[in-house]
Amino acid sequence: MRKKKEFFLEIYHLGIIKFGNFTLKSGLYSPIYIDFRPIASKPNLLIKLSKLLLNEINYLNFELICGVPYAALPIATALSLISNIPLIIKRKENKGYGTKQMIEGIYKKGQNCLIIEDVITSGDSLLKTIVDLEKVGLIVRNIISILDREQGGVYNIKKKGYKIITLFRIRDILKMLNSKNLLNKKETNLIKSLRVYKKSINTKRISYEEKRKIIFHPIGKKLIDITLKKKTNLILSADLTNSIKILKLVDLVGDLICGLKIHADIISDFSNSFIELLKNYSIKKNFLIIEDRKLCDVSYTNYLQIHNGIHKISSWADLITVHVMPGECSIKNLKIPYNVGLITISEMSSYGQLFDDNYIRKSINISLKNPKIIVGTVAQRKVDNRLLLFTPGINLFYQKKLLGNNYIHPNLAFKIKRSDFIIVGKAIYQSNDPKKITEKYKNIAWNSYKNEL
């Protein structure tokens, strides 16, 4: 124990702990960020760390070592060299050329592989690594991590039946740093906020009533009000090209949804009269209109696309979707009315999407920093409670790679992703009985939400 404490104090001075406002890989907010990558630049510390890890696992029987990409790779490499146990490399994504393999190295089906992780938060990236290793026939029984952030990840991993060892727990290292007077008053206060945050995310999801209190934007509050009044968290994606068909569909199922998502630019007979009728329906049946424009340009061009042209989106849409690939400035100075909000696209449900964890974190961070204009985000993972989470790719008879999409069941969206709203399209408007199917999705989604409280 003494050696571990001495080691952590030594690496602390490399600046591995940072205080501030951070969005983690999991999409969750944290006032503290821990990064072990600087150790890779200090060979003597990398060796010390490897020996500490080896001391924890020397009783285990394993034939291969694999580090969760990419932060744990130098640690896994050093451990392999010291222990003389072969290393295999897990890619984050298929490169699309060469062997196109996700697992690189020499291995045989049935070999037992030890996984190394640096920091465990939700455990999602670790579980993805396990899936890819098991796909090629490797056996995973044991995992070792440097730090447990104590935010549910270790519990999630153990629940799946895997054994996990961690060198440090966040509460222990923060207590140790405090006892050594290494933290200033501001950092100490941030730690206190971390404890509150940690407690809140380890419990079940918060209710819509609780979420309404922390959502800043008025249109976000309005959407929650509609949801609570109608007891529906279902958004219908009416990706239809004919205005009459859209209006007929809305007339049929409008009472069962909290939002209607359309693509104005695919409607062949788009007109002001169509918008006027649609707005009337939205008032009569009490739902919001979402224009899925997916703006993705510089600020001035985005401004023109919102306010000008034949669609004049800002004059009728309650919510507008945007990409933030051009950067945070692209959503500034759009001069949208106070009763119109933006939904960022942080992650999509399409198979082979190019969004990586780094981009997703940045997108979520931008969303959190702009509560006056951004209501929430589209993603396939849990996000901070200050954002509304919209989850597409929903199907009761879900299957991967169907028409280019990865579909999940509504229950999984609320239980695993902690979604606030699910978006359903073809499953409803292509069905023989849209009203019956809409009601089915509505009931399943609402019950899924209630069951998670």
ZADRENBA-171198 format. One record per residue (C-alpha): residue number from 1; x, y, z. Coordinates in steps of 0.02 Angstrom, whole numbers, plus 50000, padded with zeros to 5 digits. Layout:
ZADRENBA-171198
> NUM|X|Y|Z .
...
end
This chain:
ZADRENBA-171198
> 1|50000|50000|50000 .
> 2|50142|50120|50043 .
> 3|50224|50092|49873 .
> 4|50061|50130|49784 .
> 5|50038|50294|49880 .
> 6|50217|50346|49846 .
> 7|50195|50307|49662 .
> 8|50036|50408|49646 .
> 9|50113|50559|49731 .
> 10|50256|50545|49608 .
> 11|50145|50542|49453 .
> 12|50030|50676|49524 .
> 13|50168|50804|49491 .
> 14|50160|50760|49305 .
> 15|49992|50850|49301 .
> 16|49886|50695|49279 .
> 17|49742|50774|49377 .
> 18|49656|50928|49307 .
> 19|49514|51026|49385 .
> 20|49382|51122|49287 .
> 21|49234|51078|49175 .
> 22|49256|50919|49075 .
> 23|49150|50802|48971 .
> 24|49208|50623|48990 .
> 25|49211|50488|48856 .
> 26|49047|50425|48927 .
> 27|48968|50594|48888 .
> 28|48950|50636|49072 .
> 29|49007|50798|49151 .
> 30|49145|50800|49282 .
> 31|49241|50937|49377 .
> 32|49394|50827|49377 .
> 33|49491|50744|49235 .
> 34|49625|50612|49258 .
> 35|49747|50573|49118 .
> 36|49882|50441|49139 .
> 37|49956|50465|48965 .
> 38|50101|50577|49025 .
> 39|50173|50422|49112 .
> 40|50217|50353|48939 .
> 41|50346|50492|48923 .
> 42|50432|50438|49085 .
> 43|50504|50262|49059 .
> 44|50554|50243|49242 .
> 45|50376|50280|49299 .
> 46|50303|50166|49166 .
> 47|50411|50025|49232 .
> 48|50359|50062|49412 .
> 49|50176|50061|49362 .
> 50|50197|49896|49269 .
> 51|50276|49816|49422 .
> 52|50134|49876|49533 .
> 53|50008|49804|49411 .
> 54|50105|49641|49397 .
> 55|50107|49627|49586 .
> 56|49917|49633|49585 .
> 57|49895|49501|49449 .
> 58|50042|49382|49471 .
> 59|49924|49246|49534 .
> 60|49817|49253|49378 .
> 61|49835|49133|49233 .
> 62|49833|49222|49064 .
> 63|49922|49200|48898 .
> 64|49896|49369|48815 .
> 65|49889|49552|48865 .
> 66|49782|49685|48780 .
> 67|49765|49870|48821 .
> 68|49601|49964|48793 .
> 69|49640|50086|48652 .
> 70|49729|50198|48658 .
> 71|49781|50268|48827 .
> 72|49812|50095|48902 .
> 73|49919|50034|48757 .
> 74|50090|50097|48823 .
> 75|50050|50022|48993 .
> 76|50001|49855|48917 .
> 77|50161|49857|48811 .
> 78|50271|49888|48962 .
> 79|50183|49752|49060 .
> 80|50208|49632|48915 .
> 81|50394|49669|48908 .
> 82|50419|49646|49095 .
> 83|50312|49489|49110 .
> 84|50366|49414|48942 .
> 85|50183|49382|48902 .
> 86|50132|49418|48720 .
> 87|50041|49579|48679 .
> 88|49897|49597|48558 .
> 89|49829|49764|48497 .
> 90|49647|49811|48488 .
> 91|49604|49944|48359 .
> 92|49473|50075|48396 .
> 93|49402|50059|48222 .
> 94|49424|49959|48064 .
> 95|49546|50057|47954 .
> 96|49462|50001|47793 .
> 97|49625|49944|47714 .
> 98|49759|49811|47739 .
> 99|49698|49662|47840 .
> 100|49549|49763|47908 .
> 101|49568|49668|48072 .
> 102|49510|49740|48238 .
> 103|49634|49633|48336 .
> 104|49817|49637|48283 .
> 105|49952|49516|48340 .
> 106|49984|49330|48357 .
> 107|49852|49234|48452 .
> 108|49750|49074|48450 .
> 109|49568|49044|48479 .
> 110|49536|48993|48660 .
> 111|49683|49089|48736 .
> 112|49652|49183|48898 .
> 113|49681|49371|48880 .
> 114|49708|49498|49020 .
> 115|49639|49671|48981 .
> 116|49724|49830|49043 .
> 117|49626|49993|49064 .
> 118|49688|50160|49129 .
> 119|49529|50242|49198 .
> 120|49357|50163|49220 .
> 121|49205|50278|49220 .
> 122|49054|50194|49141 .
> 123|49152|50044|49077 .
> 124|49078|50061|48902 .
> 125|49243|50068|48805 .
> 126|49308|49921|48905 .
> 127|49154|49817|48868 .
> 128|49173|49859|48681 .
> 129|49352|49793|48689 .
> 130|49291|49632|48772 .
> 131|49161|49607|48635 .
> 132|49292|49621|48497 .
> 133|49412|49503|48586 .
> 134|49277|49373|48613 .
> 135|49223|49387|48431 .
> 136|49390|49314|48378 .
> 137|49377|49173|48504 .
> 138|49484|49241|48645 .
> 139|49433|49215|48826 .
> 140|49420|49364|48944 .
> 141|49405|49330|49129 .
> 142|49513|49463|49211 .
> 143|49535|49651|49195 .
> 144|49650|49770|49286 .
> 145|49634|49958|49290 .
> 146|49741|50096|49364 .
> 147|49594|50199|49427 .
> 148|49410|50173|49466 .
> 149|49316|50339|49456 .
> 150|49179|50253|49557 .
> 151|49043|50306|49437 .
> 152|48964|50139|49403 .
> 153|49090|50064|49280 .
> 154|49161|49929|49395 .
> 155|48986|49879|49445 .
> 156|48934|49866|49261 .
> 157|49084|49756|49222 .
> 158|49060|49641|49371 .
> 159|48876|49626|49328 .
> 160|48930|49554|49159 .
> 161|49026|49417|49252 .
> 162|49206|49483|49234 .
> 163|49332|49499|49375 .
> 164|49414|49669|49392 .
> 165|49555|49737|49499 .
> 166|49594|49922|49519 .
> 167|49753|49999|49590 .
> 168|49668|50157|49651 .
> 169|49494|50223|49688 .
> 170|49458|50406|49661 .
> 171|49398|50437|49838 .
> 172|49561|50367|49908 .
> 173|49677|50472|49800 .
> 174|49579|50632|49830 .
> 175|49583|50599|50017 .
> 176|49770|50568|50007 .
> 177|49803|50727|49908 .
> 178|49699|50825|50033 .
> 179|49796|50753|50180 .
> 180|49959|50807|50096 .
> 181|49891|50985|50072 .
> 182|49914|50971|49884 .
> 183|49743|51042|49842 .
> 184|49691|51224|49854 .
> 185|49521|51284|49917 .
> 186|49444|51291|49742 .
> 187|49501|51114|49702 .
> 188|49434|51052|49869 .
> 189|49264|51128|49829 .
> 190|49265|51045|49658 .
> 191|49297|50879|49742 .
> 192|49144|50906|49851 .
> 193|49041|50938|49694 .
> 194|49113|50778|49620 .
> 195|49046|50680|49766 .
> 196|48872|50749|49741 .
> 197|48885|50715|49555 .
> 198|48949|50539|49584 .
> 199|48807|50503|49702 .
> 200|48678|50566|49578 .
> 201|48739|50466|49428 .
> 202|48753|50305|49525 .
> 203|48567|50314|49562 .
> 204|48432|50285|49434 .
> 205|48390|50415|49301 .
> 206|48310|50578|49358 .
> 207|48126|50611|49323 .
> 208|48060|50733|49193 .
> 209|48003|50844|49337 .
> 210|48180|50851|49406 .
> 211|48254|50875|49233 .
> 212|48138|51021|49199 .
> 213|48217|51115|49344 .
> 214|48392|51105|49271 .
> 215|48351|51128|49086 .
> 216|48379|51311|49044 .
> 217|48295|51335|48876 .
> 218|48107|51374|48877 .
> 219|48072|51259|48729 .
> 220|48156|51116|48823 .
> 221|48042|51149|48971 .
> 222|47893|51155|48853 .
> 223|47937|50986|48778 .
> 224|47946|50911|48952 .
> 225|47778|50991|48997 .
> 226|47699|50912|48843 .
> 227|47778|50744|48886 .
> 228|47712|50746|49063 .
> 229|47538|50803|49012 .
> 230|47517|50676|48871 .
> 231|47623|50539|48952 .
> 232|47722|50514|48793 .
> 233|47908|50530|48757 .
> 234|47888|50473|48577 .
> 235|47945|50582|48431 .
> 236|47881|50533|48260 .
> 237|48004|50551|48116 .
> 238|47892|50585|47966 .
> 239|48022|50568|47828 .
> 240|47889|50586|47694 .
> 241|47900|50685|47533 .
> 242|47718|50733|47516 .
> 243|47634|50864|47627 .
> 244|47461|50783|47617 .
> 245|47532|50617|47680 .
> 246|47618|50706|47824 .
> 247|47459|50797|47875 .
> 248|47356|50637|47865 .
> 249|47484|50548|47974 .
> 250|47484|50690|48101 .
> 251|47294|50691|48106 .
> 252|47299|50506|48143 .
> 253|47436|50497|48277 .
> 254|47465|50676|48337 .
> 255|47381|50642|48504 .
> 256|47507|50505|48541 .
> 257|47671|50599|48513 .
> 258|47765|50742|48596 .
> 259|47859|50793|48439 .
> 260|47854|50779|48250 .
> 261|48018|50778|48153 .
> 262|48017|50824|47969 .
> 263|48139|50864|47829 .
> 264|48070|51019|47744 .
> 265|48190|51005|47597 .
> 266|48124|50833|47543 .
> 267|47941|50887|47536 .
> 268|47905|50906|47351 .
> 269|47751|51014|47375 .
> 270|47812|51117|47523 .
> 271|47710|51277|47546 .
> 272|47660|51408|47673 .
> 273|47486|51334|47681 .
> 274|47561|51164|47728 .
> 275|47659|51245|47869 .
> 276|47505|51339|47928 .
> 277|47404|51177|47936 .
> 278|47547|51086|48022 .
> 279|47562|51225|48153 .
> 280|47376|51214|48184 .
> 281|47391|51028|48213 .
> 282|47539|51054|48331 .
> 283|47433|51173|48436 .
> 284|47275|51068|48429 .
> 285|47361|50903|48468 .
> 286|47499|50980|48577 .
> 287|47667|50928|48503 .
> 288|47825|51018|48447 .
> 289|47888|51027|48267 .
> 290|48069|50978|48239 .
> 291|48153|51025|48076 .
> 292|48291|50898|48048 .
> 293|48396|51018|47945 .
> 294|48563|50959|48016 .
> 295|48646|51127|47985 .
> 296|48831|51104|47957 .
> 297|48910|51264|47893 .
> 298|48989|51425|47953 .
> 299|48881|51538|48061 .
> 300|48828|51658|47922 .
> 301|48774|51519|47804 .
> 302|48681|51432|47946 .
> 303|48594|51597|47981 .
> 304|48539|51612|47799 .
> 305|48477|51432|47795 .
> 306|48372|51460|47952 .
> 307|48295|51628|47908 .
> 308|48291|51634|47718 .
> 309|48247|51534|47563 .
> 310|48078|51456|47529 .
> 311|48075|51364|47697 .
> 312|48107|51507|47822 .
> 313|48132|51376|47957 .
> 314|48143|51496|48105 .
> 315|47966|51557|48072 .
> 316|47884|51390|48110 .
> 317|48004|51260|48187 .
> 318|48012|51237|48375 .
> 319|48175|51141|48365 .
> 320|48311|51132|48231 .
> 321|48450|51002|48221 .
> 322|48631|51057|48193 .
> 323|48803|50981|48175 .
> 324|48945|51068|48265 .
> 325|49083|51000|48153 .
> 326|49124|51177|48094 .
> 327|49156|51225|48276 .
> 328|49066|51317|48415 .
> 329|49064|51481|48317 .
> 330|48950|51400|48188 .
> 331|48803|51408|48309 .
> 332|48838|51585|48369 .
> 333|48745|51739|48306 .
> 334|48606|51640|48224 .
> 335|48478|51760|48298 .
> 336|48347|51627|48319 .
> 337|48190|51675|48417 .
> 338|48192|51636|48604 .
> 339|48056|51505|48577 .
> 340|48160|51406|48452 .
> 341|48296|51287|48513 .
> 342|48437|51190|48433 .
> 343|48473|51004|48449 .
> 344|48653|50955|48414 .
> 345|48697|50794|48322 .
> 346|48834|50718|48429 .
> 347|48814|50539|48368 .
> 348|48708|50449|48240 .
> 349|48629|50278|48228 .
> 350|48697|50242|48055 .
> 351|48813|50095|48031 .
> 352|48992|50147|47995 .
> 353|48970|50326|48057 .
> 354|49133|50425|48069 .
> 355|49097|50506|48237 .
> 356|49230|50453|48362 .
> 357|49234|50473|48551 .
> 358|49341|50628|48541 .
> 359|49218|50718|48425 .
> 360|49067|50660|48526 .
> 361|49143|50729|48687 .
> 362|49179|50896|48603 .
> 363|49004|50906|48531 .
> 364|48925|50870|48700 .
> 365|49039|50997|48781 .
> 366|48986|51131|48656 .
> 367|48805|51085|48690 .
> 368|48828|51106|48877 .
> 369|48915|51274|48857 .
> 370|48771|51349|48758 .
> 371|48611|51319|48858 .
> 372|48531|51480|48793 .
> 373|48517|51407|48619 .
> 374|48542|51219|48636 .
> 375|48406|51110|48712 .
> 376|48487|50940|48695 .
> 377|48582|50821|48585 .
> 378|48560|50666|48477 .
> 379|48674|50527|48538 .
> 380|48686|50341|48570 .
> 381|48753|50357|48748 .
> 382|48714|50434|48917 .
> 383|48742|50622|48927 .
> 384|48741|50754|49062 .
> 385|48572|50785|49142 .
> 386|48576|50967|49086 .
> 387|48544|50908|48909 .
> 388|48391|50821|48839 .
> 389|48445|50660|48753 .
> 390|48360|50612|48590 .
> 391|48389|50433|48531 .
> 392|48356|50382|48349 .
> 393|48372|50208|48275 .
> 394|48229|50133|48375 .
> 395|48136|49976|48322 .
> 396|48038|49846|48420 .
> 397|48109|49713|48305 .
> 398|48283|49784|48311 .
> 399|48428|49718|48211 .
> 400|48598|49784|48164 .
> 401|48639|49855|47993 .
> 402|48457|49862|47936 .
> 403|48453|49987|47790 .
> 404|48618|50058|47850 .
> 405|48560|50087|48029 .
> 406|48595|50004|48195 .
> 407|48426|49985|48281 .
> 408|48392|49958|48466 .
> 409|48236|49917|48566 .
> 410|48150|50061|48661 .
> 411|48184|49972|48826 .
> 412|48372|49978|48793 .
> 413|48364|50162|48746 .
> 414|48294|50208|48917 .
> 415|48385|50079|49021 .
> 416|48559|50082|48944 .
> 417|48568|50249|48854 .
> 418|48460|50343|48981 .
> 419|48368|50423|48838 .
> 420|48239|50559|48867 .
> 421|48152|50544|48698 .
> 422|48152|50408|48567 .
> 423|48133|50446|48381 .
> 424|48037|50320|48275 .
> 425|48004|50336|48088 .
> 426|47983|50197|47960 .
> 427|47919|50073|48089 .
> 428|47767|50186|48107 .
> 429|47732|50271|47941 .
> 430|47769|50115|47836 .
> 431|47657|50004|47944 .
> 432|47483|49946|47893 .
> 433|47407|50026|48049 .
> 434|47510|50181|48099 .
> 435|47395|50229|48242 .
> 436|47403|50057|48323 .
> 437|47592|50047|48303 .
> 438|47617|50224|48368 .
> 439|47514|50183|48522 .
> 440|47618|50027|48549 .
> 441|47782|50125|48540 .
> 442|47710|50262|48651 .
> 443|47659|50140|48788 .
> 444|47820|50040|48783 .
> 445|47928|50198|48788 .
> 446|47830|50278|48929 .
> 447|47833|50119|49033 .
> 448|48020|50099|48999 .
> 449|48049|50274|49067 .
> 450|47939|50243|49220 .
> 451|48025|50077|49258 .
> 452|48195|50162|49266 .
> 453|48143|50288|49400 .
end
